[in-house]
Amino acid sequence: MAGIGFALRKLSNREDLSSIVSGFILSAIVAAGPWILTTVGLLIVSYSSMGYFARV
């Protein structure tokens, strides 16, 4: 995660609009990534166990 800070700092050194927007998008992905992966993992486990509990 330390490399993300360096990438965001490099993006923020440029003063154009696209670098600011890409910095916001990258930071949103980094912040929401673990939450999204956890949600998808729980959905996979939930759907894979539905057939097991229907048979029991």
Backbone hydrogen bonds in HBPLUS format (Angstrom, degrees):
<---DONOR---> <-ACCEPTOR-->    atom                        ^
c    i                          cat <-CA-CA->   ^        H-A-AA   ^      H-
h    n   atom  resd res      DA  || num        DHA   H-A  angle D-A-AA Bond
n    s   type  num  typ     dist DA aas  dist angle  dist       angle   num
A0004-ILE N   A0001-MET O   3.27 MM   3  5.46 141.0  2.43 100.2 110.2     1
A0007-ALA N   A0003-GLY O   3.10 MM   4  6.39 156.1  2.16 146.7 152.9     2
A0008-LEU N   A0004-ILE O   2.89 MM   4  6.15 159.6  1.93 153.2 158.7     3
A0009-ARG N   A0005-GLY O   2.92 MM   4  6.05 153.0  1.99 142.9 150.6     4
A0010-LYS N   A0006-PHE O   2.98 MM   4  6.17 153.0  2.06 144.3 151.3     5
A0011-LEU N   A0007-ALA O   3.01 MM   4  6.25 152.5  2.09 144.0 151.5     6
A0012-SER N   A0008-LEU O   2.92 MM   4  6.11 147.8  2.02 143.3 152.2     7
A0013-ASN N   A0009-ARG O   3.14 MM   4  6.32 125.0  2.46 138.2 150.4     8
A0020-ILE N   A0016-ASP O   3.37 MM   4  6.70 153.4  2.45 145.7 152.9     9
A0021-VAL N   A0017-LEU O   2.95 MM   4  6.19 164.6  1.98 156.5 160.4    10
A0022-SER N   A0018-SER O   2.91 MM   4  5.98 160.7  1.95 142.7 148.7    11
A0023-GLY N   A0019-SER O   2.95 MM   4  5.99 144.1  2.08 134.9 144.5    12
A0024-PHE N   A0020-ILE O   3.04 MM   4  6.35 153.7  2.11 145.9 152.2    13
A0025-ILE N   A0021-VAL O   2.95 MM   4  6.23 160.1  1.99 152.0 157.6    14
A0026-LEU N   A0022-SER O   2.92 MM   4  6.00 162.2  1.95 144.9 149.9    15
A0027-SER N   A0023-GLY O   2.99 MM   4  6.11 159.1  2.03 144.8 150.7    16
A0028-ALA N   A0024-PHE O   2.95 MM   4  6.11 147.6  2.05 143.4 152.4    17
A0029-ILE N   A0025-ILE O   2.97 MM   4  6.23 153.6  2.04 148.6 155.4    18
A0030-VAL N   A0026-LEU O   2.99 MM   4  6.21 159.5  2.03 147.9 153.5    19
A0031-ALA N   A0027-SER O   2.95 MM   4  6.06 151.3  2.04 139.8 147.6    20
A0032-ALA N   A0028-ALA O   2.88 MM   4  5.93 158.2  1.92 147.0 152.8    21
A0033-GLY N   A0029-ILE O   2.80 MM   4  5.40 132.4  2.03 141.4 150.5    22
A0036-ILE N   A0032-ALA O   2.96 MM   4  6.15 160.7  2.00 159.6 165.2    23
A0037-LEU N   A0033-GLY O   2.95 MM   4  6.16 166.1  1.97 158.9 162.6    24
A0038-THR N   A0034-PRO O   2.97 MM   4  6.06 155.0  2.03 143.3 150.0    25
A0039-THR N   A0035-TRP O   3.01 MM   4  6.20 159.3  2.05 147.0 152.5    26
A0040-VAL N   A0036-ILE O   2.95 MM   4  6.16 164.5  1.97 153.8 157.7    27
A0041-GLY N   A0037-LEU O   2.94 MM   4  6.04 156.9  2.00 142.9 149.8    28
A0042-LEU N   A0038-THR O   2.93 MM   4  6.15 158.2  1.98 149.2 154.7    29
A0043-LEU N   A0039-THR O   2.97 MM   4  6.20 152.3  2.05 146.2 154.0    30
A0044-ILE N   A0040-VAL O   2.96 MM   4  6.19 155.5  2.02 148.7 155.1    31
A0045-VAL N   A0041-GLY O   3.02 MM   4  6.27 164.2  2.04 150.6 154.5    32
A0046-SER N   A0042-LEU O   2.88 MM   4  5.97 156.3  1.94 143.6 150.9    33
A0047-TYR N   A0043-LEU O   2.89 MM   4  6.04 168.8  1.90 152.3 154.8    34
A0048-SER N   A0044-ILE O   2.93 MM   4  5.99 150.9  2.02 144.9 153.4    35
A0049-SER N   A0045-VAL O   3.08 MM   4  6.13 139.2  2.26 140.7 149.7    36
A0053-PHE N   A0049-SER O   3.18 MM   4  6.44 162.7  2.21 156.2 158.5    37
A0054-ALA N   A0050-MET O   3.19 MM   4  6.31 138.9  2.36 139.9 150.7    38
A0055-ARG N   A0051-GLY O   3.30 MM   4  6.46 138.6  2.48 138.0 146.6    39
A0055-ARG N   A0052-TYR O   3.25 MM   3  5.38 133.3  2.48  97.5 109.1    40
